[in-house]
């Protein structure tokens, strides 16, 4: 049994397949970002899902594609955790961009591949190898146009009294924004980036308001300038996207890219289905 996992900071999609590619089970756990989670918390999140814990000794391979796995230190840390947990599995850990590449890009094709979800990322795929120009410093310093960035904007807009009154009232009704609760989630609970990203659905829901549009387009412009334009060939090849932010704000994204004469390619909410096809073809 092979386990294929696409993990962001908020959630992780799991699919188990047999050697013929037949799906044995699917499930979803909380995200397993090694940059923000301890070994104990990762194991707790694995144990919390019956399908995962019940089948951990049956897995022969684990192919994990995850946020926070862009450095050797984090890959090695997570590999060790998985090898101890899935005792009979050969473990392979890759950064989440590889899942996005395999799901969106035809075999041997060139593309720039971006992730816009809880966090953000951008890479150039030359048809064989992934290339990055920007080393991420995590959600506090980077992550342009991500869910957590939009959450930060909304909280600041609310607390600095910049949010229009009607929106502010709805914001109060939809979320617990008591200061102590917010600060506890930001500074004491695991995954503060994922907590911030929970607010992103509000900005998507109200994307046609002037208040939300200014943040959406400002973040998209920053992402183009800071990430996509790192690659000199960005005007010559398609730019694919994976992630809920890209998926639900596709029209706005296309508008911004057109202004920069950049071609929008495939846009997927989740890459997990594409991973099945990839691993069947490359078994």
Secondary structure, DSSP 8 states (H G I E B T S, - for coil): -EEEEEE-SSEEEEEEE-TT--EEEEEEEE---TTT--HHHHHHHHHT-HHHHHTTTT-SEEEEEETT--SHHHHHHHHHHHHHHSTT-EEEEEEHHHHHHHHHS-TT--EEEEEESSSEEEEEE-SS-EE-S-----TTT--TTSHHHHHHHHHHHHHTT-S-HHHHHHHHHHS---HHHHHHHHHTSS-HHHHHHTTHHHHHHTTTSHHHHHHHHHHHHHHHHHTGGGSTTTTTS-EEEESHHHHHTHHHHHHHHHHTT--EEEEES--HHHHHHHHHHT-
